Amino acid sequence: MEAAELHKQWDTNDASAKAIHQKVGEMIAMDCQPISVVESSFKALIHALAPKYLIPSTKYFAETVIPNIAQGIRAEVQAKLQEGADYISFTTDVWSSDVNSDSLLGLTAHWVDKNFQRKSHTGEYIVMQLLKCSRAKI
């Protein structure tokens, strides 16, 4: 193998790169990080851990990675509800951040399946805050 091949960065669509895109997107969503985190010193950390990985732009995460994660969660929630949720109960909570002026919304769905097993789903980030509370089609 040539030396240039050893240092060649992965293409954005490489399977290894896509796996890291997914994990970075999940970190952004689950930890309520701004998408701009990918433009910070986070790049140096990623490069140290995976030198062949070239972290995509914030635009790529905003338009591709995060929407794909939201779609996957939406499909997961829909599948679970279709398995046996004739009646669904929702609980919500709204609060404000002490650090900044962000308002936050929590939504949890609860139901009983066909075997009377209680189920609930927060979806870790329930379809990305119901796709900003306007575009969700659950």
Buried (B, 14 or more C-beta within 10 A) or exposed (E): EEEEEEEEEBEBEBEEBBEBBBEBBBEBBEEEBEBEBBEEEBBEEBBEEBEBBBBBEBEBBBEBBBBBBBEEBBEEBEEBBEEBBEEBEEEEEEEEEEEEEEEEEEBBBBBBEEEEEEBEBEBEBBBBBBBEEEEBEB
